[in-house]
Amino acid sequence: MDFTVRLPIDAAEARRRLLEKGVLAGIPLGGFSFFTRNDMLLTVTEAHSKRHVDLLVDLLDSVLGG
């Protein structure tokens, strides 16, 4: 499943911060069509366990200052 999230910070910066934690996730969508620089495309498939999804949520919260 693909979905777009609008982050409180620039999506490219969020991706950079995730990379610093060893996680490659999300595609910044700024510059495409009607998307803003804070929009990020995320994908989750059946290959991802609930634990993996929860880890991504926790890491995103961490890099967003939550």
PDB file of N, CA, C and O in Angstrom, chain B, residues numbered from 101:
ATOM      1  N   MET B 101       0.844  -1.155   0.000  1.00  0.00           N
ATOM      2  CA  MET B 101       0.000   0.000   0.000  1.00  0.00           C
ATOM      3  C   MET B 101       0.904   1.236   0.000  1.00  0.00           C
ATOM      4  O   MET B 101       1.826   1.346   0.808  1.00  0.00           O
ATOM      5  N   ASP B 102       0.623   2.155  -0.915  1.00  0.00           N
ATOM      6  CA  ASP B 102       1.342   3.426  -0.975  1.00  0.00           C
ATOM      7  C   ASP B 102       0.476   4.504  -0.337  1.00  0.00           C
ATOM      8  O   ASP B 102      -0.745   4.504  -0.494  1.00  0.00           O
ATOM      9  N   PHE B 103       1.099   5.400   0.366  1.00  0.00           N
ATOM     10  CA  PHE B 103       0.353   6.520   0.916  1.00  0.00           C
ATOM     11  C   PHE B 103       1.274   7.722   1.079  1.00  0.00           C
ATOM     12  O   PHE B 103       2.490   7.588   1.216  1.00  0.00           O
ATOM     13  N   THR B 104       0.661   8.891   1.061  1.00  0.00           N
ATOM     14  CA  THR B 104       1.394  10.140   1.199  1.00  0.00           C
ATOM     15  C   THR B 104       1.125  10.729   2.570  1.00  0.00           C
ATOM     16  O   THR B 104      -0.013  10.757   3.039  1.00  0.00           O
ATOM     17  N   VAL B 105       2.188  11.198   3.203  1.00  0.00           N
ATOM     18  CA  VAL B 105       2.051  11.888   4.489  1.00  0.00           C
ATOM     19  C   VAL B 105       2.596  13.303   4.335  1.00  0.00           C
ATOM     20  O   VAL B 105       3.564  13.532   3.609  1.00  0.00           O
ATOM     21  N   ARG B 106       1.972  14.234   5.018  1.00  0.00           N
ATOM     22  CA  ARG B 106       2.466  15.613   5.059  1.00  0.00           C
ATOM     23  C   ARG B 106       3.126  15.807   6.412  1.00  0.00           C
ATOM     24  O   ARG B 106       2.470  15.769   7.453  1.00  0.00           O
ATOM     25  N   LEU B 107       4.425  16.014   6.382  1.00  0.00           N
ATOM     26  CA  LEU B 107       5.225  16.134   7.597  1.00  0.00           C
ATOM     27  C   LEU B 107       5.311  17.586   8.052  1.00  0.00           C
ATOM     28  O   LEU B 107       5.093  18.499   7.255  1.00  0.00           O
ATOM     29  N   PRO B 108       5.627  17.807   9.325  1.00  0.00           N
ATOM     30  CA  PRO B 108       5.787  19.183   9.816  1.00  0.00           C
ATOM     31  C   PRO B 108       7.125  19.811   9.420  1.00  0.00           C
ATOM     32  O   PRO B 108       7.366  20.988   9.686  1.00  0.00           O
ATOM     33  N   ILE B 109       7.990  19.020   8.785  1.00  0.00           N
ATOM     34  CA  ILE B 109       9.278  19.530   8.304  1.00  0.00           C
ATOM     35  C   ILE B 109       9.455  19.086   6.855  1.00  0.00           C
ATOM     36  O   ILE B 109       8.684  18.275   6.344  1.00  0.00           O
ATOM     37  N   ASP B 110      10.468  19.623   6.211  1.00  0.00           N
ATOM     38  CA  ASP B 110      10.800  19.254   4.841  1.00  0.00           C
ATOM     39  C   ASP B 110      11.034  17.741   4.755  1.00  0.00           C
ATOM     40  O   ASP B 110      11.792  17.180   5.546  1.00  0.00           O
ATOM     41  N   ALA B 111      10.384  17.092   3.798  1.00  0.00           N
ATOM     42  CA  ALA B 111      10.471  15.636   3.671  1.00  0.00           C
ATOM     43  C   ALA B 111      11.891  15.169   3.356  1.00  0.00           C
ATOM     44  O   ALA B 111      12.306  14.104   3.814  1.00  0.00           O
ATOM     45  N   ALA B 112      12.640  15.954   2.580  1.00  0.00           N
ATOM     46  CA  ALA B 112      14.025  15.578   2.278  1.00  0.00           C
ATOM     47  C   ALA B 112      14.873  15.595   3.549  1.00  0.00           C
ATOM     48  O   ALA B 112      15.749  14.749   3.728  1.00  0.00           O
ATOM     49  N   GLU B 113      14.612  16.551   4.420  1.00  0.00           N
ATOM     50  CA  GLU B 113      15.332  16.611   5.701  1.00  0.00           C
ATOM     51  C   GLU B 113      14.954  15.428   6.583  1.00  0.00           C
ATOM     52  O   GLU B 113      15.818  14.835   7.228  1.00  0.00           O
ATOM     53  N   ALA B 114      13.677  15.082   6.615  1.00  0.00           N
ATOM     54  CA  ALA B 114      13.235  13.917   7.394  1.00  0.00           C
ATOM     55  C   ALA B 114      13.904  12.650   6.876  1.00  0.00           C
ATOM     56  O   ALA B 114      14.333  11.805   7.661  1.00  0.00           O
ATOM     57  N   ARG B 115      13.994  12.517   5.549  1.00  0.00           N
ATOM     58  CA  ARG B 115      14.641  11.344   4.966  1.00  0.00           C
ATOM     59  C   ARG B 115      16.121  11.296   5.334  1.00  0.00           C
ATOM     60  O   ARG B 115      16.654  10.232   5.647  1.00  0.00           O
ATOM     61  N   ARG B 116      16.782  12.453   5.294  1.00  0.00           N
ATOM     62  CA  ARG B 116      18.195  12.523   5.683  1.00  0.00           C
ATOM     63  C   ARG B 116      18.383  12.077   7.131  1.00  0.00           C
ATOM     64  O   ARG B 116      19.317  11.339   7.443  1.00  0.00           O
ATOM     65  N   ARG B 117      17.492  12.527   8.008  1.00  0.00           N
ATOM     66  CA  ARG B 117      17.580  12.155   9.424  1.00  0.00           C
ATOM     67  C   ARG B 117      17.345  10.658   9.616  1.00  0.00           C
ATOM     68  O   ARG B 117      17.999  10.025  10.445  1.00  0.00           O
ATOM     69  N   LEU B 118      16.407  10.092   8.845  1.00  0.00           N
ATOM     70  CA  LEU B 118      16.176   8.649   8.915  1.00  0.00           C
ATOM     71  C   LEU B 118      17.413   7.886   8.445  1.00  0.00           C
ATOM     72  O   LEU B 118      17.780   6.868   9.032  1.00  0.00           O
ATOM     73  N   LEU B 119      18.055   8.382   7.383  1.00  0.00           N
ATOM     74  CA  LEU B 119      19.271   7.745   6.888  1.00  0.00           C
ATOM     75  C   LEU B 119      20.369   7.751   7.943  1.00  0.00           C
ATOM     76  O   LEU B 119      21.133   6.793   8.055  1.00  0.00           O
ATOM     77  N   GLU B 120      20.446   8.829   8.715  1.00  0.00           N
ATOM     78  CA  GLU B 120      21.436   8.893   9.802  1.00  0.00           C
ATOM     79  C   GLU B 120      21.194   7.796  10.832  1.00  0.00           C
ATOM     80  O   GLU B 120      22.124   7.375  11.520  1.00  0.00           O
ATOM     81  N   LYS B 121      19.955   7.334  10.942  1.00  0.00           N
ATOM     82  CA  LYS B 121      19.609   6.265  11.876  1.00  0.00           C
ATOM     83  C   LYS B 121      19.666   4.894  11.201  1.00  0.00           C
ATOM     84  O   LYS B 121      19.302   3.884  11.802  1.00  0.00           O
ATOM     85  N   GLY B 122      20.129   4.868   9.939  1.00  0.00           N
ATOM     86  CA  GLY B 122      20.280   3.606   9.228  1.00  0.00           C
ATOM     87  C   GLY B 122      19.036   3.110   8.533  1.00  0.00           C
ATOM     88  O   GLY B 122      18.945   1.927   8.204  1.00  0.00           O
ATOM     89  N   VAL B 123      18.058   3.998   8.297  1.00  0.00           N
ATOM     90  CA  VAL B 123      16.802   3.595   7.673  1.00  0.00           C
ATOM     91  C   VAL B 123      16.597   4.384   6.385  1.00  0.00           C
ATOM     92  O   VAL B 123      16.593   5.615   6.397  1.00  0.00           O
ATOM     93  N   LEU B 124      16.426   3.670   5.276  1.00  0.00           N
ATOM     94  CA  LEU B 124      16.101   4.298   4.004  1.00  0.00           C
ATOM     95  C   LEU B 124      14.600   4.170   3.822  1.00  0.00           C
ATOM     96  O   LEU B 124      14.090   3.074   3.587  1.00  0.00           O
ATOM     97  N   ALA B 125      13.895   5.279   3.929  1.00  0.00           N
ATOM     98  CA  ALA B 125      12.433   5.235   3.857  1.00  0.00           C
ATOM     99  C   ALA B 125      11.892   6.514   3.247  1.00  0.00           C
ATOM    100  O   ALA B 125      12.398   7.607   3.504  1.00  0.00           O
ATOM    101  N   GLY B 126      10.873   6.364   2.450  1.00  0.00           N
ATOM    102  CA  GLY B 126      10.152   7.508   1.927  1.00  0.00           C
ATOM    103  C   GLY B 126      10.800   8.180   0.735  1.00  0.00           C
ATOM    104  O   GLY B 126      12.019   8.163   0.566  1.00  0.00           O
ATOM    105  N   ILE B 127       9.943   8.773  -0.088  1.00  0.00           N
ATOM    106  CA  ILE B 127      10.378   9.557  -1.238  1.00  0.00           C
ATOM    107  C   ILE B 127       9.811  10.960  -1.077  1.00  0.00           C
ATOM    108  O   ILE B 127       8.593  11.133  -1.076  1.00  0.00           O
ATOM    109  N   PRO B 128      10.670  11.963  -0.941  1.00  0.00           N
ATOM    110  CA  PRO B 128      10.184  13.339  -0.877  1.00  0.00           C
ATOM    111  C   PRO B 128       9.486  13.704  -2.190  1.00  0.00           C
ATOM    112  O   PRO B 128      10.011  13.425  -3.268  1.00  0.00           O
ATOM    113  N   LEU B 129       8.320  14.317  -2.107  1.00  0.00           N
ATOM    114  CA  LEU B 129       7.515  14.587  -3.294  1.00  0.00           C
ATOM    115  C   LEU B 129       7.498  16.049  -3.722  1.00  0.00           C
ATOM    116  O   LEU B 129       6.842  16.395  -4.705  1.00  0.00           O
ATOM    117  N   GLY B 130       8.208  16.909  -3.000  1.00  0.00           N
ATOM    118  CA  GLY B 130       8.236  18.323  -3.369  1.00  0.00           C
ATOM    119  C   GLY B 130       8.672  18.500  -4.807  1.00  0.00           C
ATOM    120  O   GLY B 130       9.625  17.862  -5.255  1.00  0.00           O
ATOM    121  N   GLY B 131       7.981  19.359  -5.532  1.00  0.00           N
ATOM    122  CA  GLY B 131       8.309  19.608  -6.926  1.00  0.00           C
ATOM    123  C   GLY B 131       7.505  18.776  -7.907  1.00  0.00           C
ATOM    124  O   GLY B 131       7.542  19.040  -9.109  1.00  0.00           O
ATOM    125  N   PHE B 132       6.781  17.778  -7.423  1.00  0.00           N
ATOM    126  CA  PHE B 132       5.934  16.970  -8.291  1.00  0.00           C
ATOM    127  C   PHE B 132       4.488  17.412  -8.156  1.00  0.00           C
ATOM    128  O   PHE B 132       3.932  17.429  -7.058  1.00  0.00           O
ATOM    129  N   SER B 133       3.892  17.764  -9.266  1.00  0.00           N
ATOM    130  CA  SER B 133       2.466  18.094  -9.334  1.00  0.00           C
ATOM    131  C   SER B 133       2.069  19.064  -8.223  1.00  0.00           C
ATOM    132  O   SER B 133       2.673  20.127  -8.082  1.00  0.00           O
ATOM    133  N   PHE B 134       1.080  18.710  -7.452  1.00  0.00           N
ATOM    134  CA  PHE B 134       0.533  19.591  -6.412  1.00  0.00           C
ATOM    135  C   PHE B 134       1.144  19.340  -5.033  1.00  0.00           C
ATOM    136  O   PHE B 134       0.705  19.941  -4.052  1.00  0.00           O
ATOM    137  N   PHE B 135       2.130  18.481  -4.941  1.00  0.00           N
ATOM    138  CA  PHE B 135       2.721  18.149  -3.647  1.00  0.00           C
ATOM    139  C   PHE B 135       3.590  19.295  -3.122  1.00  0.00           C
ATOM    140  O   PHE B 135       4.139  20.085  -3.890  1.00  0.00           O
ATOM    141  N   THR B 136       3.697  19.361  -1.808  1.00  0.00           N
ATOM    142  CA  THR B 136       4.557  20.360  -1.172  1.00  0.00           C
ATOM    143  C   THR B 136       5.866  19.700  -0.765  1.00  0.00           C
ATOM    144  O   THR B 136       6.001  18.478  -0.815  1.00  0.00           O
ATOM    145  N   ARG B 137       6.823  20.522  -0.363  1.00  0.00           N
ATOM    146  CA  ARG B 137       8.124  19.980   0.042  1.00  0.00           C
ATOM    147  C   ARG B 137       8.016  19.139   1.316  1.00  0.00           C
ATOM    148  O   ARG B 137       8.949  18.406   1.643  1.00  0.00           O
ATOM    149  N   ASN B 138       6.909  19.229   2.032  1.00  0.00           N
ATOM    150  CA  ASN B 138       6.718  18.453   3.259  1.00  0.00           C
ATOM    151  C   ASN B 138       6.032  17.109   3.015  1.00  0.00           C
ATOM    152  O   ASN B 138       5.826  16.344   3.957  1.00  0.00           O
ATOM    153  N   ASP B 139       5.681  16.816   1.772  1.00  0.00           N
ATOM    154  CA  ASP B 139       4.987  15.566   1.456  1.00  0.00           C
ATOM    155  C   ASP B 139       5.982  14.451   1.155  1.00  0.00           C
ATOM    156  O   ASP B 139       6.974  14.650   0.454  1.00  0.00           O
ATOM    157  N   MET B 140       5.689  13.268   1.705  1.00  0.00           N
ATOM    158  CA  MET B 140       6.552  12.101   1.511  1.00  0.00           C
ATOM    159  C   MET B 140       5.690  10.900   1.149  1.00  0.00           C
ATOM    160  O   MET B 140       4.636  10.669   1.742  1.00  0.00           O
ATOM    161  N   LEU B 141       6.159  10.141   0.163  1.00  0.00           N
ATOM    162  CA  LEU B 141       5.500   8.905  -0.228  1.00  0.00           C
ATOM    163  C   LEU B 141       6.107   7.759   0.571  1.00  0.00           C
ATOM    164  O   LEU B 141       7.327   7.593   0.608  1.00  0.00           O
ATOM    165  N   LEU B 142       5.254   6.977   1.204  1.00  0.00           N
ATOM    166  CA  LEU B 142       5.680   5.788   1.955  1.00  0.00           C
ATOM    167  C   LEU B 142       4.967   4.577   1.374  1.00  0.00           C
ATOM    168  O   LEU B 142       3.856   4.687   0.855  1.00  0.00           O
ATOM    169  N   THR B 143       5.605   3.441   1.464  1.00  0.00           N
ATOM    170  CA  THR B 143       5.028   2.191   0.968  1.00  0.00           C
ATOM    171  C   THR B 143       5.209   1.106   2.020  1.00  0.00           C
ATOM    172  O   THR B 143       6.278   0.964   2.614  1.00  0.00           O
ATOM    173  N   VAL B 144       4.149   0.350   2.236  1.00  0.00           N
ATOM    174  CA  VAL B 144       4.192  -0.798   3.133  1.00  0.00           C
ATOM    175  C   VAL B 144       3.575  -1.967   2.383  1.00  0.00           C
ATOM    176  O   VAL B 144       2.510  -1.834   1.780  1.00  0.00           O
ATOM    177  N   THR B 145       4.244  -3.106   2.422  1.00  0.00           N
ATOM    178  CA  THR B 145       3.730  -4.298   1.747  1.00  0.00           C
ATOM    179  C   THR B 145       3.552  -5.421   2.763  1.00  0.00           C
ATOM    180  O   THR B 145       3.877  -5.284   3.943  1.00  0.00           O
ATOM    181  N   GLU B 146       3.031  -6.522   2.269  1.00  0.00           N
ATOM    182  CA  GLU B 146       2.838  -7.685   3.146  1.00  0.00           C
ATOM    183  C   GLU B 146       4.166  -8.240   3.644  1.00  0.00           C
ATOM    184  O   GLU B 146       4.194  -9.025   4.591  1.00  0.00           O
ATOM    185  N   ALA B 147       5.262  -7.840   3.016  1.00  0.00           N
ATOM    186  CA  ALA B 147       6.584  -8.287   3.469  1.00  0.00           C
ATOM    187  C   ALA B 147       7.016  -7.580   4.756  1.00  0.00           C
ATOM    188  O   ALA B 147       7.950  -8.020   5.425  1.00  0.00           O
ATOM    189  N   HIS B 148       6.338  -6.492   5.096  1.00  0.00           N
ATOM    190  CA  HIS B 148       6.670  -5.736   6.310  1.00  0.00           C
ATOM    191  C   HIS B 148       5.799  -6.220   7.466  1.00  0.00           C
ATOM    192  O   HIS B 148       4.572  -6.253   7.370  1.00  0.00           O
ATOM    193  N   SER B 149       6.447  -6.585   8.536  1.00  0.00           N
ATOM    194  CA  SER B 149       5.706  -7.029   9.720  1.00  0.00           C
ATOM    195  C   SER B 149       5.178  -5.815  10.492  1.00  0.00           C
ATOM    196  O   SER B 149       5.612  -4.687  10.259  1.00  0.00           O
ATOM    197  N   LYS B 150       4.253  -6.054  11.395  1.00  0.00           N
ATOM    198  CA  LYS B 150       3.745  -4.980  12.249  1.00  0.00           C
ATOM    199  C   LYS B 150       4.894  -4.356  13.028  1.00  0.00           C
ATOM    200  O   LYS B 150       4.909  -3.146  13.252  1.00  0.00           O
ATOM    201  N   ARG B 151       5.839  -5.158  13.436  1.00  0.00           N
ATOM    202  CA  ARG B 151       7.003  -4.657  14.176  1.00  0.00           C
ATOM    203  C   ARG B 151       7.797  -3.668  13.325  1.00  0.00           C
ATOM    204  O   ARG B 151       8.243  -2.637  13.828  1.00  0.00           O
ATOM    205  N   HIS B 152       7.973  -3.973  12.048  1.00  0.00           N
ATOM    206  CA  HIS B 152       8.694  -3.063  11.155  1.00  0.00           C
ATOM    207  C   HIS B 152       7.941  -1.748  10.957  1.00  0.00           C
ATOM    208  O   HIS B 152       8.540  -0.672  10.954  1.00  0.00           O
ATOM    209  N   VAL B 153       6.642  -1.846  10.795  1.00  0.00           N
ATOM    210  CA  VAL B 153       5.828  -0.636  10.626  1.00  0.00           C
ATOM    211  C   VAL B 153       5.876   0.203  11.900  1.00  0.00           C
ATOM    212  O   VAL B 153       6.030   1.422  11.833  1.00  0.00           O
ATOM    213  N   ASP B 154       5.748  -0.435  13.045  1.00  0.00           N
ATOM    214  CA  ASP B 154       5.831   0.282  14.324  1.00  0.00           C
ATOM    215  C   ASP B 154       7.190   0.947  14.497  1.00  0.00           C
ATOM    216  O   ASP B 154       7.278   2.063  15.009  1.00  0.00           O
ATOM    217  N   LEU B 155       8.253   0.262  14.071  1.00  0.00           N
ATOM    218  CA  LEU B 155       9.592   0.838  14.150  1.00  0.00           C
ATOM    219  C   LEU B 155       9.692   2.089  13.273  1.00  0.00           C
ATOM    220  O   LEU B 155      10.257   3.096  13.700  1.00  0.00           O
ATOM    221  N   LEU B 156       9.158   2.037  12.070  1.00  0.00           N
ATOM    222  CA  LEU B 156       9.170   3.211  11.190  1.00  0.00           C
ATOM    223  C   LEU B 156       8.401   4.366  11.818  1.00  0.00           C
ATOM    224  O   LEU B 156       8.858   5.509  11.781  1.00  0.00           O
ATOM    225  N   VAL B 157       7.249   4.079  12.387  1.00  0.00           N
ATOM    226  CA  VAL B 157       6.456   5.122  13.045  1.00  0.00           C
ATOM    227  C   VAL B 157       7.255   5.752  14.186  1.00  0.00           C
ATOM    228  O   VAL B 157       7.295   6.976  14.318  1.00  0.00           O
ATOM    229  N   ASP B 158       7.886   4.922  15.001  1.00  0.00           N
ATOM    230  CA  ASP B 158       8.680   5.431  16.124  1.00  0.00           C
ATOM    231  C   ASP B 158       9.868   6.258  15.638  1.00  0.00           C
ATOM    232  O   ASP B 158      10.179   7.299  16.218  1.00  0.00           O
ATOM    233  N   LEU B 159      10.535   5.799  14.574  1.00  0.00           N
ATOM    234  CA  LEU B 159      11.680   6.559  14.049  1.00  0.00           C
ATOM    235  C   LEU B 159      11.229   7.878  13.433  1.00  0.00           C
ATOM    236  O   LEU B 159      11.891   8.900  13.617  1.00  0.00           O
ATOM    237  N   LEU B 160      10.128   7.874  12.714  1.00  0.00           N
ATOM    238  CA  LEU B 160       9.605   9.130  12.170  1.00  0.00           C
ATOM    239  C   LEU B 160       9.266  10.102  13.288  1.00  0.00           C
ATOM    240  O   LEU B 160       9.580  11.289  13.203  1.00  0.00           O
ATOM    241  N   ASP B 161       8.627   9.601  14.332  1.00  0.00           N
ATOM    242  CA  ASP B 161       8.319  10.452  15.485  1.00  0.00           C
ATOM    243  C   ASP B 161       9.587  11.039  16.066  1.00  0.00           C
ATOM    244  O   ASP B 161       9.627  12.215  16.428  1.00  0.00           O
ATOM    245  N   SER B 162      10.617  10.228  16.155  1.00  0.00           N
ATOM    246  CA  SER B 162      11.900  10.665  16.708  1.00  0.00           C
ATOM    247  C   SER B 162      12.540  11.767  15.856  1.00  0.00           C
ATOM    248  O   SER B 162      12.983  12.783  16.394  1.00  0.00           O
ATOM    249  N   VAL B 163      12.592  11.576  14.544  1.00  0.00           N
ATOM    250  CA  VAL B 163      13.255  12.565  13.681  1.00  0.00           C
ATOM    251  C   VAL B 163      12.417  13.821  13.508  1.00  0.00           C
ATOM    252  O   VAL B 163      12.936  14.864  13.109  1.00  0.00           O
ATOM    253  N   LEU B 164      11.128  13.732  13.803  1.00  0.00           N
ATOM    254  CA  LEU B 164      10.270  14.905  13.705  1.00  0.00           C
ATOM    255  C   LEU B 164      10.195  15.674  15.017  1.00  0.00           C
ATOM    256  O   LEU B 164       9.493  16.679  15.127  1.00  0.00           O
ATOM    257  N   GLY B 165      10.924  15.188  16.000  1.00  0.00           N
ATOM    258  CA  GLY B 165      10.999  15.917  17.269  1.00  0.00           C
ATOM    259  C   GLY B 165       9.934  15.551  18.280  1.00  0.00           C
ATOM    260  O   GLY B 165       9.727  16.262  19.262  1.00  0.00           O
ATOM    261  N   GLY B 166       9.252  14.425  18.034  1.00  0.00           N
ATOM    262  CA  GLY B 166       8.178  14.013  18.933  1.00  0.00           C
ATOM    263  C   GLY B 166       8.654  13.281  20.153  1.00  0.00           C
ATOM    264  O   GLY B 166       7.844  12.882  20.988  1.00  0.00           O
TER     265      GLY B 166
END
